[in-house]
């Protein structure tokens, strides 16, 4: 769940971006890029409404002003038109979350879509068909973008999760609008990222997990300038363990990054940043919930075994650091948390982040698996902010310019 308290009375320092708070939508149709790329089960029912709930304040702002909302999004990675990726599947859930009956049109450009928009009355919501049914969307095609622009008077981008993609609906379409703005999600994401990067209260602890060191190298480099502690967990920790001469068995490892992680450790030492690694691991002889398991000390994983979670001593070590922090950034799980046998490390970190937040810390959960873990545990309202954008958040925090943000600035 999003905590919108943190967007009040704050400004986005990197941009001169207009937000929807600056616009009265009375009598206007807002073309809103939302991120409704939500998970569906085999019956095509929405199983996680986090992103829909996140967009709700933006959509309701338009409706309450006396405007109409035209929602465009992608869903999955279809190859052409595929019924299983139709946004028709989400109409019922969007209606339920908004408390307003959502309409649907099985087109996102052209005469059919334009007619549906023309018939839309103030206070109504229309969902367009999946943008990615057209290859022009991901190509950032200019003509396709111009067609999209005919479906609204004002352009609103509230899809932070796709802001790092220069697609037609996230970036190119903006040039066809005189009036364009960020939605509440977009604003909140940038404000909270800046809060961590620019005004973090000390001690600041960053928790980095996930499978690959290569996915997190740039953000770790950036954090060396602002964090006091950087906790390294998940599969990426075994690359560091091997670089130190440890035995990691069949655990994940990026051998081409061994020299680099040594340099990273040297940089951390020079800057006075504590790099904190697991001191033990829960290992298994198979990648399954029924595998044989044991706990071993760091760097002592036998051949044919692999590390799939942090061990109990690491859980306590990490939790103690987190609970004594005033700012916490978490991106990436501590193990293969999708398998119940290997979720304890991630759950322990989630509990520690929750406890730190209750003690007054500011906590930012960095999208992706970390967000899923927090929300699945029911802690979404117990942390300061849960990001809806994994890759976009990382790129923003790495200092990259996001095309979707630049287009409305």
N, C-alpha and C positions, 0 to 999 in steps of 0.2 A: 504494500500500500504506500501511496505517496503522502508525505507530510508537507502540505503547502504552507505551513507556518513560516518556513524558511525563505519564502519568496517575498514576504511582505516587507515593504519599506527598505528593500535592498535594490541595488542597481547592478547592471551587468557592466563591469568595468572595461571589458575588451571591445565593446561595440557601442554604436549609437542606435541600437535596435529599438524599433517601436514594438510595443506589446499590445495585446488586445485590450488592455486596460485603457489605452489611449484612443480607442475607437468606439463610436456608437453605431451599432449594426441595424438600427431601426430602418426597416424598409429595404435592407440589403441582403444579398445572398453571399454567404461566406463559403468560399471553396477552401476546405480545411484538409491539409495532408495529415492524416492520423497514422499511427502505427498499430494497425489491427492484425498484425501477423501473429495470430494467437494459435495455441495448440488445439487440435481437434482429435477426438477419439475415433474409433472405427465407425461409429454411427454419425460422424461429422458434427458432434456436439462440442462446444467450447469447454475445455477443461481448466482453463486459467483465465480469469477476467481482469488480471492486473492492468494490462494495457488499456482495456476499455474503460475501467474505472479511472485510470490516470487522465484520459482525455475528457472525461465527463465535465469538469468545471469549465473547460474551454467551450465545449459545445453548448452548455447551458447558458453561458454568458451571452452568446450570440442569440439564442432563443429568447432569453429574458429581456434583451434590448429591443426585441420585436423584429428580429431578422430570421432567416432560414439558414440551415446548415447543410452543405453538400460535402459529404465525406468521401475521400479517396484514399485507398490504401493498396498495399500488395498483400498477398498471402502465399507463403511458400515459394517454391521455385518452379513454376509450371513451364512446360515446354509447349508453348502455344496455349490454346484453350483446353483446359482440363476441368471437368465438372467437379472433381474432388477438391479443387482449389477455389471454387466459386465463393465469393463473399456473401452469397445468399445464405450460406450455412450459419453466418454469425448474426443475421438480422434479429432473430428472436432474442438472443442474449444481449445485444446492444439495446433493444427495446426495454428489456428487463432492467438493465443497469441504469439507463437514462431516465426511465419512467415516462418516456415519450415513444409513441409508436414510430419506428423507423421504416421508411419506405425503401424499396430496392429497384434498381434498374439494371438489366443484364447487358450494360454497355458502359463504357467510361468516356467515350468520345463519339462524335457523330450526331446525326439527327435524332436518334432515339434518346440519347442521354440529354441532348439539348431540350427536347420536348418535355422530358421528365422534370428538368430543372425549371423550365418556364412555368410548369403547372404547380410548382412548389409555393406554398403560402407561408407567411410569417409564422414562426413557431413550429415549423415542420422540419423533419430530418430526412435526407435522402442519402442512401449508400450506393455508390457507383460500383460497377463490377471490377474485379481484380485488374489493377494496372498492368501487371506483368503478363497478362494474356497478349500484350503487344510488346514485341521486342524493342520497339522504339522507346519504351519507358526506361529500360536500363541503359540504352544507348544515348540517352539525353537528347533525343531528336527534337529539333527546333519546331518543325511543323506539327508534330504530335503535342508538344508543349503548348503551342498556340491554340490547338483544338481544345485542350484542357482549360485554357484560360477563358473560353467562352462560357464556362459553367459557373461563373461567380463574379461578383462585383469587387470583392476583397479577397486577397490570398492570405491564408493563415497557415503557417507551418508549425505543427505541434508534434512532429515525428522525429524526436531527437535521435531515436535508435537508428534512423537512416540518414542522419544529417551529414555523415561522412561519405555519402555516395552522391556523385554529381548526376543524379537521374533527372528525368524530365519533370516529375511531380515534386521533387525535393529541392530543385535548384533552378532549372532552366525556365520553368513556367513563371517564376517570380518577375522576370523582366517585362512581362506583358501586363503587369498591374501597377497602377499609380499608388494604390493603397495596399500595403502588405505589412504583416506583423507576425511576431512570435506568439504562440499560444502559451498557456500557463505551464505545460510540461517542459517545453523548450526553455522558457525563462528559468524555471526552477532548477533544471539540470545544470545550466551554466552558472547560476548563482551559487549552487552548492559545490560544484567543482572548484569555483574560484575561492570559496570559503576555505576549502582544504589547501589549495595551492598557495594562496596569498595571505590568509589571515588565520592560519591554524593555531589554536591554543596548544601550548606545550604541556606535557610531552605528546608528541605526535607519533603514532604507531601505524605503519602501513602493513597490511597482511596480504602477501602475494602467493597465490596458489595456482592450481591448474597443471596441465600436462607439460607444457613446453617453456623453457627459458626464453627461447627466441620470440615468443609472443609478448613477453613482458620486459625485454631488455631496455627499451626506450623509456618506459614508464619508471623502471627502477633507477635508471640514470637520472631522470628528472627528480625523483624522490630523494636522491642523495643530497639534494640542495635544500630540502625542507623538512625531511623526517628525522626523528630522533632514533626510532627503531624500525627496522624492516624485517618482518617475519617471513621466512621462505618455507612454504609447505607444498604439498601436492607432489605430482610426478616430477616437477621441475627441480625439487630438492635433491634428487638422486644424481643429477648432473653435477651439482656442487659437491656432493659426497664423493663422487668418483674423482673429481678434480683434486680433492684433498688426499687421494690415495686409498679411499675406502672401497670395500667390496660391495657391489650392489646387485649381484646375481642377474636376473632377467629384468630388472626394473627399467623403467623408461630412462633414456639418457640421450643427450645430443652430444655426441663425441666431438663434433666440429666446434662446440662452444666451450670446451674445457679450458682452453687458454684464456678465453674471454672472461669466464666467471672468476678466474684467478685475478685478472686485472680489476674486475668489479669489486672484489673483496679488498684489494689494495686501495682502491679509490674510497671505499667506505671507511676504511681505517684512517686514511688521510683526512677525511672530513669529519671524523668523530661520530659516524653513524654506526649503530649496533646492528649488524646483520645477525639474525637469530635463526638457527636451523634446528630441525628435529634432532633430538638426542636418542630417539628410538623409533622403530617402525613396526607396524603390524604387517607381517608378510604372509604370503600364501603360495601354495604349490600349483594353484590353478586360478584362472580369472573367473571365479564363480562364487555364489553365495554358499555353496556346499564344500568349498575347498578346505584343506587342512591349513591351519593358521598357527602362527607363533609370534611372539614379540622378541625382537632382537635389538641390540644397541646399534647406534649409527655406524655405518660402514662395515657391518658384519652379516650381510645377507648372503646365504650360501648359494652356490650355483643351482639353477633350475627353480629358484624361488624368486618372488618379486614383491617389492614394497607396494602396498595398496592403500595404506593409511598411516597417519602418524600414531605412535604408541601412547600409552597412558602418561609416561613421564613428559613427553612433548606436549600433550594436552594441558598438563598443569603448568609447564613452563610458559607456553603461549598465553594461557588464560591469565596468569599472574601479570605478565607484561601489559596485556590488553586492559585489564581492570584498573591498572594504575596510569592509564592514559587519559588525556583530555580531548584528543582528536584521534579518530580511528577511520582508516580507509581500508575496505576489504574487497579484494577482487580475486576470486578463484577458490575452489574447494581444497580441503586438506588431503582428500583421498577420493577413491571411487565411490562417492556418497550415494550414487544411484543404486548400489548393491548394499542391502541392509547390513551385511557383515562388516562393511568398511565405511560406515557413516559416522562412527563415533567421534572422529577427529573434527570433522566439519561441524557436527552438533555441538561439540565442546567449545569451538571458536564462536559459534553463533550465540551460545549462552553467555560467553564472556563479553561479547560485543553488546548484548542486551543489558548485562549487568553494568557495564561501563557507562552506557547511555543513561541508565536509571540513576547513576551516580553523578550525572552532569556533563558527561562527555558528548561531543558532537560526533556522530557516526554516519558515514556515507558508505552504502553498500553498492559496489560497482557493477551492477547488472549481471546478466548471464546466469551462470550456475550459482553464484553467491546470492543473487536475488531470489532464485528458485528455492535455495535452501532456507533462507530467512522466511520467505512467504509460506513454504510448506510446513515449517515449524510453527507458523502462526505468530511470528515475531515482527511482522511487517509494521505494526503500529508501535513497536517497542524500540525502534531505532530511529535516528533522525531523518534519514532520507534513503529510499531505495531507488536506485537509478533504473530507468527502463532501457538504457542503451549501453551494452557492453563494449563493443568495438568503438562506437562513437565517443563514449566517455574516455576510453583509453587514449584515443587519438587527440582529443581535446586537451587532456592532461599532459600529453607528450609535447604540447605546444604547437600542434598542427592546426592549420586553418581548415575548418569544416565547411565544405561548399554550401550545405544547407543553411548554415548560420550566416555566411557571407552574403548569400543571395537576398536575405531580408534585412541586412544591416545598412 
